[in-house]
């Protein structure tokens, strides 16, 4: 579907995220997951600028994992 960057996720918006999640088999969690994704991206952009910037601002893999888990909705498995 071509939504493969944080910018594209935000640009696609909530309704499109729900459609993508439903197409991917996430029908039971589509509404809350779409909201969570958009919130994580907004927080990430505010705190770091981009996902690439977050990675570059991390000292190592463990630091990156810790920073990712700061975002509500990202746990150790996702990080």
mmJSON file of the N, C-alpha and C atoms, coordinates in Angstrom:
{"data_MODEL":{"atom_site":{
"group_PDB":["ATOM","ATOM","ATOM","ATOM","ATOM","ATOM","ATOM","ATOM","ATOM","ATOM","ATOM","ATOM","ATOM","ATOM","ATOM","ATOM","ATOM","ATOM","ATOM","ATOM","ATOM","ATOM","ATOM","ATOM","ATOM","ATOM","ATOM","ATOM","ATOM","ATOM","ATOM","ATOM","ATOM","ATOM","ATOM","ATOM","ATOM","ATOM","ATOM","ATOM","ATOM","ATOM","ATOM","ATOM","ATOM","ATOM","ATOM","ATOM","ATOM","ATOM","ATOM","ATOM","ATOM","ATOM","ATOM","ATOM","ATOM","ATOM","ATOM","ATOM","ATOM","ATOM","ATOM","ATOM","ATOM","ATOM","ATOM","ATOM","ATOM","ATOM","ATOM","ATOM","ATOM","ATOM","ATOM","ATOM","ATOM","ATOM","ATOM","ATOM","ATOM","ATOM","ATOM","ATOM","ATOM","ATOM","ATOM","ATOM","ATOM","ATOM","ATOM","ATOM","ATOM","ATOM","ATOM","ATOM","ATOM","ATOM","ATOM","ATOM","ATOM","ATOM","ATOM","ATOM","ATOM","ATOM","ATOM","ATOM","ATOM","ATOM","ATOM","ATOM","ATOM","ATOM","ATOM","ATOM","ATOM","ATOM","ATOM","ATOM","ATOM","ATOM","ATOM","ATOM","ATOM","ATOM","ATOM","ATOM","ATOM","ATOM","ATOM","ATOM","ATOM","ATOM","ATOM","ATOM","ATOM","ATOM","ATOM","ATOM","ATOM","ATOM","ATOM","ATOM","ATOM","ATOM","ATOM","ATOM","ATOM","ATOM","ATOM","ATOM","ATOM","ATOM","ATOM","ATOM","ATOM","ATOM","ATOM","ATOM","ATOM","ATOM","ATOM","ATOM","ATOM","ATOM","ATOM","ATOM","ATOM","ATOM","ATOM","ATOM","ATOM","ATOM","ATOM","ATOM","ATOM","ATOM","ATOM","ATOM","ATOM","ATOM","ATOM","ATOM","ATOM","ATOM","ATOM","ATOM","ATOM","ATOM","ATOM","ATOM","ATOM","ATOM","ATOM","ATOM","ATOM","ATOM","ATOM","ATOM","ATOM","ATOM","ATOM","ATOM","ATOM","ATOM","ATOM","ATOM","ATOM","ATOM","ATOM","ATOM","ATOM","ATOM","ATOM","ATOM","ATOM","ATOM","ATOM","ATOM","ATOM","ATOM","ATOM","ATOM","ATOM","ATOM","ATOM","ATOM","ATOM","ATOM","ATOM","ATOM","ATOM","ATOM","ATOM","ATOM","ATOM"],
"id":[1,2,3,4,5,6,7,8,9,10,11,12,13,14,15,16,17,18,19,20,21,22,23,24,25,26,27,28,29,30,31,32,33,34,35,36,37,38,39,40,41,42,43,44,45,46,47,48,49,50,51,52,53,54,55,56,57,58,59,60,61,62,63,64,65,66,67,68,69,70,71,72,73,74,75,76,77,78,79,80,81,82,83,84,85,86,87,88,89,90,91,92,93,94,95,96,97,98,99,100,101,102,103,104,105,106,107,108,109,110,111,112,113,114,115,116,117,118,119,120,121,122,123,124,125,126,127,128,129,130,131,132,133,134,135,136,137,138,139,140,141,142,143,144,145,146,147,148,149,150,151,152,153,154,155,156,157,158,159,160,161,162,163,164,165,166,167,168,169,170,171,172,173,174,175,176,177,178,179,180,181,182,183,184,185,186,187,188,189,190,191,192,193,194,195,196,197,198,199,200,201,202,203,204,205,206,207,208,209,210,211,212,213,214,215,216,217,218,219,220,221,222,223,224,225,226,227,228,229,230,231,232,233,234,235,236,237],
"type_symbol":["N","C","C","N","C","C","N","C","C","N","C","C","N","C","C","N","C","C","N","C","C","N","C","C","N","C","C","N","C","C","N","C","C","N","C","C","N","C","C","N","C","C","N","C","C","N","C","C","N","C","C","N","C","C","N","C","C","N","C","C","N","C","C","N","C","C","N","C","C","N","C","C","N","C","C","N","C","C","N","C","C","N","C","C","N","C","C","N","C","C","N","C","C","N","C","C","N","C","C","N","C","C","N","C","C","N","C","C","N","C","C","N","C","C","N","C","C","N","C","C","N","C","C","N","C","C","N","C","C","N","C","C","N","C","C","N","C","C","N","C","C","N","C","C","N","C","C","N","C","C","N","C","C","N","C","C","N","C","C","N","C","C","N","C","C","N","C","C","N","C","C","N","C","C","N","C","C","N","C","C","N","C","C","N","C","C","N","C","C","N","C","C","N","C","C","N","C","C","N","C","C","N","C","C","N","C","C","N","C","C","N","C","C","N","C","C","N","C","C","N","C","C","N","C","C","N","C","C","N","C","C","N","C","C","N","C","C"],
"label_atom_id":["N","CA","C","N","CA","C","N","CA","C","N","CA","C","N","CA","C","N","CA","C","N","CA","C","N","CA","C","N","CA","C","N","CA","C","N","CA","C","N","CA","C","N","CA","C","N","CA","C","N","CA","C","N","CA","C","N","CA","C","N","CA","C","N","CA","C","N","CA","C","N","CA","C","N","CA","C","N","CA","C","N","CA","C","N","CA","C","N","CA","C","N","CA","C","N","CA","C","N","CA","C","N","CA","C","N","CA","C","N","CA","C","N","CA","C","N","CA","C","N","CA","C","N","CA","C","N","CA","C","N","CA","C","N","CA","C","N","CA","C","N","CA","C","N","CA","C","N","CA","C","N","CA","C","N","CA","C","N","CA","C","N","CA","C","N","CA","C","N","CA","C","N","CA","C","N","CA","C","N","CA","C","N","CA","C","N","CA","C","N","CA","C","N","CA","C","N","CA","C","N","CA","C","N","CA","C","N","CA","C","N","CA","C","N","CA","C","N","CA","C","N","CA","C","N","CA","C","N","CA","C","N","CA","C","N","CA","C","N","CA","C","N","CA","C","N","CA","C","N","CA","C","N","CA","C","N","CA","C","N","CA","C","N","CA","C","N","CA","C","N","CA","C","N","CA","C"],
"label_alt_id":[null,null,null,null,null,null,null,null,null,null,null,null,null,null,null,null,null,null,null,null,null,null,null,null,null,null,null,null,null,null,null,null,null,null,null,null,null,null,null,null,null,null,null,null,null,null,null,null,null,null,null,null,null,null,null,null,null,null,null,null,null,null,null,null,null,null,null,null,null,null,null,null,null,null,null,null,null,null,null,null,null,null,null,null,null,null,null,null,null,null,null,null,null,null,null,null,null,null,null,null,null,null,null,null,null,null,null,null,null,null,null,null,null,null,null,null,null,null,null,null,null,null,null,null,null,null,null,null,null,null,null,null,null,null,null,null,null,null,null,null,null,null,null,null,null,null,null,null,null,null,null,null,null,null,null,null,null,null,null,null,null,null,null,null,null,null,null,null,null,null,null,null,null,null,null,null,null,null,null,null,null,null,null,null,null,null,null,null,null,null,null,null,null,null,null,null,null,null,null,null,null,null,null,null,null,null,null,null,null,null,null,null,null,null,null,null,null,null,null,null,null,null,null,null,null,null,null,null,null,null,null,null,null,null,null,null,null],
"label_comp_id":["UNK","UNK","UNK","UNK","UNK","UNK","UNK","UNK","UNK","UNK","UNK","UNK","UNK","UNK","UNK","UNK","UNK","UNK","UNK","UNK","UNK","UNK","UNK","UNK","UNK","UNK","UNK","UNK","UNK","UNK","UNK","UNK","UNK","UNK","UNK","UNK","UNK","UNK","UNK","UNK","UNK","UNK","UNK","UNK","UNK","UNK","UNK","UNK","UNK","UNK","UNK","UNK","UNK","UNK","UNK","UNK","UNK","UNK","UNK","UNK","UNK","UNK","UNK","UNK","UNK","UNK","UNK","UNK","UNK","UNK","UNK","UNK","UNK","UNK","UNK","UNK","UNK","UNK","UNK","UNK","UNK","UNK","UNK","UNK","UNK","UNK","UNK","UNK","UNK","UNK","UNK","UNK","UNK","UNK","UNK","UNK","UNK","UNK","UNK","UNK","UNK","UNK","UNK","UNK","UNK","UNK","UNK","UNK","UNK","UNK","UNK","UNK","UNK","UNK","UNK","UNK","UNK","UNK","UNK","UNK","UNK","UNK","UNK","UNK","UNK","UNK","UNK","UNK","UNK","UNK","UNK","UNK","UNK","UNK","UNK","UNK","UNK","UNK","UNK","UNK","UNK","UNK","UNK","UNK","UNK","UNK","UNK","UNK","UNK","UNK","UNK","UNK","UNK","UNK","UNK","UNK","UNK","UNK","UNK","UNK","UNK","UNK","UNK","UNK","UNK","UNK","UNK","UNK","UNK","UNK","UNK","UNK","UNK","UNK","UNK","UNK","UNK","UNK","UNK","UNK","UNK","UNK","UNK","UNK","UNK","UNK","UNK","UNK","UNK","UNK","UNK","UNK","UNK","UNK","UNK","UNK","UNK","UNK","UNK","UNK","UNK","UNK","UNK","UNK","UNK","UNK","UNK","UNK","UNK","UNK","UNK","UNK","UNK","UNK","UNK","UNK","UNK","UNK","UNK","UNK","UNK","UNK","UNK","UNK","UNK","UNK","UNK","UNK","UNK","UNK","UNK","UNK","UNK","UNK","UNK","UNK","UNK"],
"label_asym_id":["A","A","A","A","A","A","A","A","A","A","A","A","A","A","A","A","A","A","A","A","A","A","A","A","A","A","A","A","A","A","A","A","A","A","A","A","A","A","A","A","A","A","A","A","A","A","A","A","A","A","A","A","A","A","A","A","A","A","A","A","A","A","A","A","A","A","A","A","A","A","A","A","A","A","A","A","A","A","A","A","A","A","A","A","A","A","A","A","A","A","A","A","A","A","A","A","A","A","A","A","A","A","A","A","A","A","A","A","A","A","A","A","A","A","A","A","A","A","A","A","A","A","A","A","A","A","A","A","A","A","A","A","A","A","A","A","A","A","A","A","A","A","A","A","A","A","A","A","A","A","A","A","A","A","A","A","A","A","A","A","A","A","A","A","A","A","A","A","A","A","A","A","A","A","A","A","A","A","A","A","A","A","A","A","A","A","A","A","A","A","A","A","A","A","A","A","A","A","A","A","A","A","A","A","A","A","A","A","A","A","A","A","A","A","A","A","A","A","A","A","A","A","A","A","A","A","A","A","A","A","A","A","A","A","A","A","A"],
"label_entity_id":["1","1","1","1","1","1","1","1","1","1","1","1","1","1","1","1","1","1","1","1","1","1","1","1","1","1","1","1","1","1","1","1","1","1","1","1","1","1","1","1","1","1","1","1","1","1","1","1","1","1","1","1","1","1","1","1","1","1","1","1","1","1","1","1","1","1","1","1","1","1","1","1","1","1","1","1","1","1","1","1","1","1","1","1","1","1","1","1","1","1","1","1","1","1","1","1","1","1","1","1","1","1","1","1","1","1","1","1","1","1","1","1","1","1","1","1","1","1","1","1","1","1","1","1","1","1","1","1","1","1","1","1","1","1","1","1","1","1","1","1","1","1","1","1","1","1","1","1","1","1","1","1","1","1","1","1","1","1","1","1","1","1","1","1","1","1","1","1","1","1","1","1","1","1","1","1","1","1","1","1","1","1","1","1","1","1","1","1","1","1","1","1","1","1","1","1","1","1","1","1","1","1","1","1","1","1","1","1","1","1","1","1","1","1","1","1","1","1","1","1","1","1","1","1","1","1","1","1","1","1","1","1","1","1","1","1","1"],
"label_seq_id":[1,1,1,2,2,2,3,3,3,4,4,4,5,5,5,6,6,6,7,7,7,8,8,8,9,9,9,10,10,10,11,11,11,12,12,12,13,13,13,14,14,14,15,15,15,16,16,16,17,17,17,18,18,18,19,19,19,20,20,20,21,21,21,22,22,22,23,23,23,24,24,24,25,25,25,26,26,26,27,27,27,28,28,28,29,29,29,30,30,30,31,31,31,32,32,32,33,33,33,34,34,34,35,35,35,36,36,36,37,37,37,38,38,38,39,39,39,40,40,40,41,41,41,42,42,42,43,43,43,44,44,44,45,45,45,46,46,46,47,47,47,48,48,48,49,49,49,50,50,50,51,51,51,52,52,52,53,53,53,54,54,54,55,55,55,56,56,56,57,57,57,58,58,58,59,59,59,60,60,60,61,61,61,62,62,62,63,63,63,64,64,64,65,65,65,66,66,66,67,67,67,68,68,68,69,69,69,70,70,70,71,71,71,72,72,72,73,73,73,74,74,74,75,75,75,76,76,76,77,77,77,78,78,78,79,79,79],
"pdbx_PDB_ins_code":[null,null,null,null,null,null,null,null,null,null,null,null,null,null,null,null,null,null,null,null,null,null,null,null,null,null,null,null,null,null,null,null,null,null,null,null,null,null,null,null,null,null,null,null,null,null,null,null,null,null,null,null,null,null,null,null,null,null,null,null,null,null,null,null,null,null,null,null,null,null,null,null,null,null,null,null,null,null,null,null,null,null,null,null,null,null,null,null,null,null,null,null,null,null,null,null,null,null,null,null,null,null,null,null,null,null,null,null,null,null,null,null,null,null,null,null,null,null,null,null,null,null,null,null,null,null,null,null,null,null,null,null,null,null,null,null,null,null,null,null,null,null,null,null,null,null,null,null,null,null,null,null,null,null,null,null,null,null,null,null,null,null,null,null,null,null,null,null,null,null,null,null,null,null,null,null,null,null,null,null,null,null,null,null,null,null,null,null,null,null,null,null,null,null,null,null,null,null,null,null,null,null,null,null,null,null,null,null,null,null,null,null,null,null,null,null,null,null,null,null,null,null,null,null,null,null,null,null,null,null,null,null,null,null,null,null,null],
"Cartn_x":[0.815,0.0,0.859,2.19,3.086,3.236,2.642,2.762,3.878,5.109,6.269,7.237,6.787,7.587,6.657,7.248,6.445,5.661,6.294,5.623,4.4,4.549,3.431,2.306,2.656,1.624,0.792,1.45,0.743,-0.057,0.546,-0.144,-1.373,-1.288,-2.412,-3.595,-3.319,-4.388,-5.006,-5.884,-6.475,-7.326,-8.213,-9.097,-8.307,-7.267,-6.438,-5.685,-5.227,-4.543,-5.466,-6.715,-7.689,-7.849,-7.959,-8.096,-6.869,-5.683,-4.449,-4.387,-4.729,-4.708,-5.726,-6.912,-7.918,-7.422,-6.803,-6.268,-5.16,-4.456,-3.377,-3.846,-5.146,-5.675,-5.824,-5.744,-5.845,-7.249,-8.267,-9.638,-10.104,-9.632,-10.086,-9.45,-8.34,-7.615,-7.4,-8.07,-7.761,-7.927,-8.992,-9.234,-8.212,-8.001,-7.046,-5.61,-5.313,-3.967,-3.656,-4.611,-4.408,-4.126,-4.884,-4.672,-3.302,-2.94,-1.646,-0.509,-0.586,0.463,0.635,-0.468,-0.386,0.174,-0.205,0.327,1.821,2.26,3.685,4.491,4.01,4.73,4.784,3.686,3.682,4.688,4.693,5.643,7.083,7.304,8.647,9.149,8.287,8.679,8.972,8.176,8.384,9.685,9.973,11.14,12.443,12.349,13.574,13.638,12.531,12.51,12.051,12.716,12.349,12.859,12.437,12.92,14.418,14.875,16.304,17.088,16.523,17.17,17.212,16.146,16.11,17.218,17.384,18.444,19.815,20.015,21.307,21.618,20.574,20.766,20.909,20.876,21.026,22.481,22.978,24.372,24.646,23.667,23.816,22.42,22.374,21.093,20.25,20.866,20.132,19.527,20.266,19.759,18.581,18.692,17.595,16.354,16.521,15.393,14.744,15.552,15.029,14.232,14.759,14.071,12.763,12.77,11.544,10.464,10.865,9.894,9.321,9.896,9.35,7.981,7.789,6.531,5.433,4.296,3.159,2.708,2.677,2.261,3.414,4.652,5.815,6.437,6.415,7.02,8.311,8.84,10.142,10.12,9.035,8.979,9.0,8.226,8.205,9.53,10.103,11.385,12.451],
"Cartn_y":[-1.191,0.0,1.257,1.079,2.203,3.086,2.715,3.515,2.892,3.33,2.66,3.608,4.818,5.754,6.445,7.032,7.758,8.888,9.595,10.695,10.187,9.055,8.507,8.013,7.493,7.056,8.258,9.338,10.547,11.125,11.16,11.71,10.892,9.581,8.712,8.971,9.292,9.591,8.358,8.624,7.57,6.599,7.11,6.242,5.278,5.781,4.924,3.899,4.3,3.344,2.2,2.517,1.468,0.504,1.029,0.171,-0.729,-0.162,-0.94,-2.03,-1.683,-2.666,-3.776,-3.427,-4.44,-5.355,-4.79,-5.591,-6.52,-6.108,-6.921,-7.914,-7.989,-8.964,-8.462,-7.165,-6.603,-6.061,-6.737,-6.233,-6.004,-6.773,-6.627,-5.429,-4.953,-3.885,-2.665,-2.615,-1.601,-0.173,0.127,1.511,1.986,1.195,1.612,1.567,0.602,0.491,1.676,2.094,3.253,4.497,4.678,5.824,5.741,4.551,4.361,4.67,4.179,4.447,5.938,6.629,8.069,8.825,8.406,9.047,8.793,7.566,7.238,8.079,8.188,8.95,10.427,10.969,12.376,12.609,11.713,11.841,11.681,10.735,10.502,11.727,12.303,13.483,14.656,14.813,15.909,15.734,14.506,14.257,14.068,13.529,13.164,13.675,14.019,14.474,13.396,12.249,11.13,9.842,8.729,7.444,7.313,7.819,7.796,8.638,9.795,10.652,9.963,9.277,8.537,7.5,6.783,5.769,6.427,7.527,8.215,8.81,9.166,9.746,8.689,7.434,6.348,5.907,5.64,5.239,3.847,2.953,1.573,0.947,-0.338,-1.03,-0.988,-1.184,-1.163,0.219,1.262,2.618,2.862,2.388,2.519,1.789,0.57,-0.191,0.552,1.109,1.852,3.064,3.784,4.965,4.588,3.5,3.059,2.694,2.053,1.62,2.782,3.946,5.14,5.478,5.152,5.481,4.518,5.086,4.286,3.384,2.094,1.114,0.289,0.671,-0.1,-0.775,-2.094,-2.875,-3.508,-4.401,-5.006,-5.843,-6.539,-7.361,-6.488,-5.423,-4.522,-3.802,-3.357,-2.653,-3.587],
"Cartn_z":[0.0,0.0,0.0,0.129,-0.005,1.223,2.337,3.554,4.377,4.074,4.652,5.369,5.655,6.438,7.429,8.461,9.449,8.784,7.868,7.172,6.413,5.733,4.962,5.864,7.042,7.991,8.418,8.785,9.209,8.048,6.881,5.701,5.327,5.494,5.158,6.082,7.336,8.289,8.913,9.851,10.677,9.855,9.002,8.216,7.336,6.7,5.843,6.684,7.872,8.753,9.138,9.432,9.775,8.6,7.39,6.202,6.036,6.223,6.083,7.144,8.376,9.461,9.227,8.759,8.45,7.335,6.306,5.204,5.686,6.733,7.293,8.331,8.576,9.511,10.934,11.147,12.493,12.771,12.3,12.387,13.825,14.772,16.153,16.841,16.344,17.013,16.124,14.995,14.004,14.496,15.227,15.63,16.658,17.688,18.714,18.188,17.33,16.782,15.872,15.07,14.2,15.033,16.099,16.985,17.645,18.132,18.781,17.82,16.591,15.602,15.35,15.165,14.898,16.109,17.313,18.521,18.677,18.423,18.528,17.54,16.327,15.308,15.679,16.174,16.582,17.709,18.705,19.821,19.353,18.444,17.925,17.156,16.319,15.56,16.482,17.528,18.469,19.249,19.647,20.474,19.726,18.507,17.78,16.354,15.763,14.384,13.421,13.46,12.598,13.227,12.692,13.183,12.941,11.819,11.515,12.523,12.893,13.893,15.25,15.601,16.861,16.897,15.794,15.705,15.828,15.132,15.166,16.538,17.289,18.618,19.712,19.328,20.285,20.323,21.526,21.706,21.154,21.33,20.894,20.793,20.5,20.332,21.597,22.733,24.006,24.265,23.958,24.126,23.188,21.961,21.001,21.51,22.003,22.543,23.708,24.584,25.733,25.264,24.293,23.777,23.083,22.342,21.675,22.687,23.77,24.779,25.588,25.454,26.085,25.493,24.22,23.548,23.986,24.369,24.805,23.663,23.93,22.923,22.378,22.713,22.263,23.481,23.452,24.521,24.065,24.872,24.579,23.301,23.023,21.824,20.571,20.562,19.413,19.248,20.358,20.293,19.766],
"occupancy":[1.0,1.0,1.0,1.0,1.0,1.0,1.0,1.0,1.0,1.0,1.0,1.0,1.0,1.0,1.0,1.0,1.0,1.0,1.0,1.0,1.0,1.0,1.0,1.0,1.0,1.0,1.0,1.0,1.0,1.0,1.0,1.0,1.0,1.0,1.0,1.0,1.0,1.0,1.0,1.0,1.0,1.0,1.0,1.0,1.0,1.0,1.0,1.0,1.0,1.0,1.0,1.0,1.0,1.0,1.0,1.0,1.0,1.0,1.0,1.0,1.0,1.0,1.0,1.0,1.0,1.0,1.0,1.0,1.0,1.0,1.0,1.0,1.0,1.0,1.0,1.0,1.0,1.0,1.0,1.0,1.0,1.0,1.0,1.0,1.0,1.0,1.0,1.0,1.0,1.0,1.0,1.0,1.0,1.0,1.0,1.0,1.0,1.0,1.0,1.0,1.0,1.0,1.0,1.0,1.0,1.0,1.0,1.0,1.0,1.0,1.0,1.0,1.0,1.0,1.0,1.0,1.0,1.0,1.0,1.0,1.0,1.0,1.0,1.0,1.0,1.0,1.0,1.0,1.0,1.0,1.0,1.0,1.0,1.0,1.0,1.0,1.0,1.0,1.0,1.0,1.0,1.0,1.0,1.0,1.0,1.0,1.0,1.0,1.0,1.0,1.0,1.0,1.0,1.0,1.0,1.0,1.0,1.0,1.0,1.0,1.0,1.0,1.0,1.0,1.0,1.0,1.0,1.0,1.0,1.0,1.0,1.0,1.0,1.0,1.0,1.0,1.0,1.0,1.0,1.0,1.0,1.0,1.0,1.0,1.0,1.0,1.0,1.0,1.0,1.0,1.0,1.0,1.0,1.0,1.0,1.0,1.0,1.0,1.0,1.0,1.0,1.0,1.0,1.0,1.0,1.0,1.0,1.0,1.0,1.0,1.0,1.0,1.0,1.0,1.0,1.0,1.0,1.0,1.0,1.0,1.0,1.0,1.0,1.0,1.0,1.0,1.0,1.0,1.0,1.0,1.0,1.0,1.0,1.0,1.0,1.0,1.0],
"B_iso_or_equiv":[0.0,0.0,0.0,0.0,0.0,0.0,0.0,0.0,0.0,0.0,0.0,0.0,0.0,0.0,0.0,0.0,0.0,0.0,0.0,0.0,0.0,0.0,0.0,0.0,0.0,0.0,0.0,0.0,0.0,0.0,0.0,0.0,0.0,0.0,0.0,0.0,0.0,0.0,0.0,0.0,0.0,0.0,0.0,0.0,0.0,0.0,0.0,0.0,0.0,0.0,0.0,0.0,0.0,0.0,0.0,0.0,0.0,0.0,0.0,0.0,0.0,0.0,0.0,0.0,0.0,0.0,0.0,0.0,0.0,0.0,0.0,0.0,0.0,0.0,0.0,0.0,0.0,0.0,0.0,0.0,0.0,0.0,0.0,0.0,0.0,0.0,0.0,0.0,0.0,0.0,0.0,0.0,0.0,0.0,0.0,0.0,0.0,0.0,0.0,0.0,0.0,0.0,0.0,0.0,0.0,0.0,0.0,0.0,0.0,0.0,0.0,0.0,0.0,0.0,0.0,0.0,0.0,0.0,0.0,0.0,0.0,0.0,0.0,0.0,0.0,0.0,0.0,0.0,0.0,0.0,0.0,0.0,0.0,0.0,0.0,0.0,0.0,0.0,0.0,0.0,0.0,0.0,0.0,0.0,0.0,0.0,0.0,0.0,0.0,0.0,0.0,0.0,0.0,0.0,0.0,0.0,0.0,0.0,0.0,0.0,0.0,0.0,0.0,0.0,0.0,0.0,0.0,0.0,0.0,0.0,0.0,0.0,0.0,0.0,0.0,0.0,0.0,0.0,0.0,0.0,0.0,0.0,0.0,0.0,0.0,0.0,0.0,0.0,0.0,0.0,0.0,0.0,0.0,0.0,0.0,0.0,0.0,0.0,0.0,0.0,0.0,0.0,0.0,0.0,0.0,0.0,0.0,0.0,0.0,0.0,0.0,0.0,0.0,0.0,0.0,0.0,0.0,0.0,0.0,0.0,0.0,0.0,0.0,0.0,0.0,0.0,0.0,0.0,0.0,0.0,0.0,0.0,0.0,0.0,0.0,0.0,0.0],
"pdbx_formal_charge":[null,null,null,null,null,null,null,null,null,null,null,null,null,null,null,null,null,null,null,null,null,null,null,null,null,null,null,null,null,null,null,null,null,null,null,null,null,null,null,null,null,null,null,null,null,null,null,null,null,null,null,null,null,null,null,null,null,null,null,null,null,null,null,null,null,null,null,null,null,null,null,null,null,null,null,null,null,null,null,null,null,null,null,null,null,null,null,null,null,null,null,null,null,null,null,null,null,null,null,null,null,null,null,null,null,null,null,null,null,null,null,null,null,null,null,null,null,null,null,null,null,null,null,null,null,null,null,null,null,null,null,null,null,null,null,null,null,null,null,null,null,null,null,null,null,null,null,null,null,null,null,null,null,null,null,null,null,null,null,null,null,null,null,null,null,null,null,null,null,null,null,null,null,null,null,null,null,null,null,null,null,null,null,null,null,null,null,null,null,null,null,null,null,null,null,null,null,null,null,null,null,null,null,null,null,null,null,null,null,null,null,null,null,null,null,null,null,null,null,null,null,null,null,null,null,null,null,null,null,null,null,null,null,null,null,null,null],
"auth_seq_id":[1,1,1,2,2,2,3,3,3,4,4,4,5,5,5,6,6,6,7,7,7,8,8,8,9,9,9,10,10,10,11,11,11,12,12,12,13,13,13,14,14,14,15,15,15,16,16,16,17,17,17,18,18,18,19,19,19,20,20,20,21,21,21,22,22,22,23,23,23,24,24,24,25,25,25,26,26,26,27,27,27,28,28,28,29,29,29,30,30,30,31,31,31,32,32,32,33,33,33,34,34,34,35,35,35,36,36,36,37,37,37,38,38,38,39,39,39,40,40,40,41,41,41,42,42,42,43,43,43,44,44,44,45,45,45,46,46,46,47,47,47,48,48,48,49,49,49,50,50,50,51,51,51,52,52,52,53,53,53,54,54,54,55,55,55,56,56,56,57,57,57,58,58,58,59,59,59,60,60,60,61,61,61,62,62,62,63,63,63,64,64,64,65,65,65,66,66,66,67,67,67,68,68,68,69,69,69,70,70,70,71,71,71,72,72,72,73,73,73,74,74,74,75,75,75,76,76,76,77,77,77,78,78,78,79,79,79],
"auth_comp_id":["UNK","UNK","UNK","UNK","UNK","UNK","UNK","UNK","UNK","UNK","UNK","UNK","UNK","UNK","UNK","UNK","UNK","UNK","UNK","UNK","UNK","UNK","UNK","UNK","UNK","UNK","UNK","UNK","UNK","UNK","UNK","UNK","UNK","UNK","UNK","UNK","UNK","UNK","UNK","UNK","UNK","UNK","UNK","UNK","UNK","UNK","UNK","UNK","UNK","UNK","UNK","UNK","UNK","UNK","UNK","UNK","UNK","UNK","UNK","UNK","UNK","UNK","UNK","UNK","UNK","UNK","UNK","UNK","UNK","UNK","UNK","UNK","UNK","UNK","UNK","UNK","UNK","UNK","UNK","UNK","UNK","UNK","UNK","UNK","UNK","UNK","UNK","UNK","UNK","UNK","UNK","UNK","UNK","UNK","UNK","UNK","UNK","UNK","UNK","UNK","UNK","UNK","UNK","UNK","UNK","UNK","UNK","UNK","UNK","UNK","UNK","UNK","UNK","UNK","UNK","UNK","UNK","UNK","UNK","UNK","UNK","UNK","UNK","UNK","UNK","UNK","UNK","UNK","UNK","UNK","UNK","UNK","UNK","UNK","UNK","UNK","UNK","UNK","UNK","UNK","UNK","UNK","UNK","UNK","UNK","UNK","UNK","UNK","UNK","UNK","UNK","UNK","UNK","UNK","UNK","UNK","UNK","UNK","UNK","UNK","UNK","UNK","UNK","UNK","UNK","UNK","UNK","UNK","UNK","UNK","UNK","UNK","UNK","UNK","UNK","UNK","UNK","UNK","UNK","UNK","UNK","UNK","UNK","UNK","UNK","UNK","UNK","UNK","UNK","UNK","UNK","UNK","UNK","UNK","UNK","UNK","UNK","UNK","UNK","UNK","UNK","UNK","UNK","UNK","UNK","UNK","UNK","UNK","UNK","UNK","UNK","UNK","UNK","UNK","UNK","UNK","UNK","UNK","UNK","UNK","UNK","UNK","UNK","UNK","UNK","UNK","UNK","UNK","UNK","UNK","UNK","UNK","UNK","UNK","UNK","UNK","UNK"],
"auth_asym_id":["A","A","A","A","A","A","A","A","A","A","A","A","A","A","A","A","A","A","A","A","A","A","A","A","A","A","A","A","A","A","A","A","A","A","A","A","A","A","A","A","A","A","A","A","A","A","A","A","A","A","A","A","A","A","A","A","A","A","A","A","A","A","A","A","A","A","A","A","A","A","A","A","A","A","A","A","A","A","A","A","A","A","A","A","A","A","A","A","A","A","A","A","A","A","A","A","A","A","A","A","A","A","A","A","A","A","A","A","A","A","A","A","A","A","A","A","A","A","A","A","A","A","A","A","A","A","A","A","A","A","A","A","A","A","A","A","A","A","A","A","A","A","A","A","A","A","A","A","A","A","A","A","A","A","A","A","A","A","A","A","A","A","A","A","A","A","A","A","A","A","A","A","A","A","A","A","A","A","A","A","A","A","A","A","A","A","A","A","A","A","A","A","A","A","A","A","A","A","A","A","A","A","A","A","A","A","A","A","A","A","A","A","A","A","A","A","A","A","A","A","A","A","A","A","A","A","A","A","A","A","A","A","A","A","A","A","A"],
"auth_atom_id":["N","CA","C","N","CA","C","N","CA","C","N","CA","C","N","CA","C","N","CA","C","N","CA","C","N","CA","C","N","CA","C","N","CA","C","N","CA","C","N","CA","C","N","CA","C","N","CA","C","N","CA","C","N","CA","C","N","CA","C","N","CA","C","N","CA","C","N","CA","C","N","CA","C","N","CA","C","N","CA","C","N","CA","C","N","CA","C","N","CA","C","N","CA","C","N","CA","C","N","CA","C","N","CA","C","N","CA","C","N","CA","C","N","CA","C","N","CA","C","N","CA","C","N","CA","C","N","CA","C","N","CA","C","N","CA","C","N","CA","C","N","CA","C","N","CA","C","N","CA","C","N","CA","C","N","CA","C","N","CA","C","N","CA","C","N","CA","C","N","CA","C","N","CA","C","N","CA","C","N","CA","C","N","CA","C","N","CA","C","N","CA","C","N","CA","C","N","CA","C","N","CA","C","N","CA","C","N","CA","C","N","CA","C","N","CA","C","N","CA","C","N","CA","C","N","CA","C","N","CA","C","N","CA","C","N","CA","C","N","CA","C","N","CA","C","N","CA","C","N","CA","C","N","CA","C","N","CA","C","N","CA","C","N","CA","C","N","CA","C","N","CA","C","N","CA","C"],
"pdbx_PDB_model_num":[1,1,1,1,1,1,1,1,1,1,1,1,1,1,1,1,1,1,1,1,1,1,1,1,1,1,1,1,1,1,1,1,1,1,1,1,1,1,1,1,1,1,1,1,1,1,1,1,1,1,1,1,1,1,1,1,1,1,1,1,1,1,1,1,1,1,1,1,1,1,1,1,1,1,1,1,1,1,1,1,1,1,1,1,1,1,1,1,1,1,1,1,1,1,1,1,1,1,1,1,1,1,1,1,1,1,1,1,1,1,1,1,1,1,1,1,1,1,1,1,1,1,1,1,1,1,1,1,1,1,1,1,1,1,1,1,1,1,1,1,1,1,1,1,1,1,1,1,1,1,1,1,1,1,1,1,1,1,1,1,1,1,1,1,1,1,1,1,1,1,1,1,1,1,1,1,1,1,1,1,1,1,1,1,1,1,1,1,1,1,1,1,1,1,1,1,1,1,1,1,1,1,1,1,1,1,1,1,1,1,1,1,1,1,1,1,1,1,1,1,1,1,1,1,1,1,1,1,1,1,1,1,1,1,1,1,1]
}}}
